[in-house]
Amino acid sequence: MLLPATSLASALLASSLLAARPPAPLPPLLVDVIVASDISPSLVTRVLAEAAEIWRAAGLAIVWKLDGRVSSSLRVTIGHWANRVMRDELTLPLGWIGFEDDGRPADAIYVSYANATALLDQSRGGAGLAERMPRAERETMLGRAMGRALAHEMGHYLLASKVHSVKGLMRAKRTATEFFAIDRARFDLDAEQRAAIAARLMPPAVLASLQSAVGSPASR
């Protein structure tokens, strides 16, 4: 469960102290995963691995739970629902998360296999071309795109914000090339985003001790 949000200023002060004296690592985030029965398990493995690697680089471990029981604070569904098409772009929404009336993120993310496949078709020049690719190549490409889309939607959840950034993981719009490229360098988080997420996920006692240390005379 996410902790109540602290101010970004406090998070940044705490993060400056962490550089000199790292505390215990953030607890892993447990995520329930529900998958349409006809989607390849090997593709799902690639999707989850891609998203987990993006978040690992940001300092957060993800534990995926595929046992069919919904028991975590966040749920991810991977299925065929297309939902909608962006009217002003050639790209398709590969994933989405809803928000409550009070601005809080919902606890459910959807990742669309249908839209990812359509985007791969577009990038290859025509409908149905993705299905003609060798299975390993197709799943590698789809795993990258769907995993990166999933990591982005998880960013909205962890930051508790609809806001997008001009670059990095939380950028709003992507090209097919960015989604399918081997290099994932454009899907990173900046220092302020990492600090804000750490402040939300850090155990309360650790965060309190850090804030106390930042405010003490010895820390000045």
N, C-alpha and C positions, 0 to 999 in steps of 0.2 A: 504493500500500500504506500502511496506517495505521502510524504510528510507535508504539512502546511508550508506554503511558499514563504521564504525569507526574502529580504530585499537583496537586489543584485549587488548593492554596495557592500553589504555584509558578506555575501558570497565571495566577492573579489578580495576583500580584506582577508578572509579565511584562506583563500587560495594562495595569497602571497606568503602566508605563514607556512602553508603546506610545503612550499618549495624548499624551505629550510629544514622542516621537520615533518615528513609525511606521516599521517596517522594510519590507522587500519584502513585497508581498501574498502571501497564501497561494497555493500552487500549485493550479490547478484540479483538481477531482475528475473522473476519467474513469469513466464508467458505461456498461456494455454494456446495450443494450435489445433484448429479444426480444418480438415482438408477434404475436398470432394473426393469420393471414392475412386473416380476414374483418372485422377491426376497421379502421375508417376511418383512413387516414393523417392526415387533417385533425384527427380527434379526438386521435390520439396526439400531434400537434404541440401541441395545447392542453394536454394533460396534462403534457407535459414542460416547456412554457413556464411553467405555473403553479408547478410544483415548483421550477424554476430561479429564478423570481422571488422565492420565499420565501427560498431560500438566498442569492440575491444580496443581499437586504436584510440578511442575517446576515453578509455579508462573504466568502462562498464562491461561486466560479464553478463551475458544473457543465457538463461537456462530455459530451453524449449521443452514443453510438456505435451506429448502427443498421446497420452493415455486415454483420451476421450472424456476425462472428467474435468469440468470447469471449476477450478478452485483458486485461480490466481486473480490478481487485480486487473490484469490486461488479457484480452482474448484476441487472437488473430485468426481470421478465416481466409483460406485460400480456395477460391472457387471460380466459377464460370460467369458470374454476373458481370455484365458490361457497364451497368449503371448509366453512364452518359458519355458523350463525346465533347471535347473542347471545341467550341465553335470557331475560335480565332486562331487555332494552331493545328498543325498536322499531327502533333503528338496526342496520345490518348492518356487518360488518367489511369495509371496502373494500380493505384491504391488510394484509399481515403479513410478518414476518421471523422466522426460527427462531433458536434459540440453542444452542450446543454445551453438552456436559455441564459444561465448566469455566466457563460463563457468557459466553464470547465470542460475539458475534453471528455468525450465518452470513453468507456473502457473497452471498446471494440474497434478493431481495424480490419478492413477488407482489402485483399490483394487479388486482382483480377487476372487469371490465366488467359481469359478471352481477349482482354485488351492488350496484354503483353504479346500474345501471338499475333494479333492484328498489327501491332507496331513492328514486330519483326517482319511480317509480310510486307509492310510499307517500305521498310528499309531495304528489302530485297527486290522491290519493284513490282509486286503484284500479289493478289490474294492467293492463298494456298501454298505459297512457296516455302513457308516455314516447315510445313509437313513433309516436304520433299528432302529436307536436309537430313544428313545422318543424325541419328537420335542423340549421340553424345554431343555433337556440335550444337544442335538445337537446344538441348537442355542446359548446356553451358551458357549460351546467350540468354535464354529466358531466365536462368538462375541469377545471372548478374542483374538484369533489369528488374525483376520482381523483388530481389533481395534489397536493391538500392531504394526502390519505392517503399518497401516495408520499413527500412531504416529511417527514411524521411518521415513517414507517418508516426513512427515511434518517437521521433523528435518532437512533433507537435504534442504528443502525450506527455513526454518527460519534461518539456518546457512549459506545459500547460498554457499554450499560446497558439493562436491562429497565424501569428506573424511569420512572414518569410524574410529571408535575408537576400542580399544581392549576390552572394556567392556561397559555396560550400554546400553541406548536406541540406540545409533548409532553403535553398533557392527554389522558387516556385515552379519554373518551367525548364524543361530539359529537352535536348534533342535526342533522337534515337542513337546517334553516335555516342553520346555521353552514357546512355543507359547500357549499351552493349560493349563498350570499350573494355579492354583488359585493365587499363589503368583506372583505379577508383579514387585518385587523388582529389578530384573535385567534389567528393562526397565526404568532406571532413567537417568538424565543428571548430569554431573559434574559441579562444580562451574564455570569453564572457559566457558563451553558451555552456561550455563544460563546467564552469564555476556555478552557474545557476542550477544545473542538473545535480551537481555534487551537493549543493546546499539542500536540495529537495530530498535526496536519497540517503544522505549521510545519517547515521544513527544520532538521535537527538542529544545523547550525552556527549558524543564526540564533537558535534557541532557547537554545543554550549561551551565546551572546554576551549575550543579554538577561538570563539568569539570573546571569551573571557581573557584568553592569552593576548589577543589582539588589542584589547582595551586596557591591559595592565601596564604599569610604568615600565616594567622590564622589557616589554616588547617594543618600546618606542626608541 
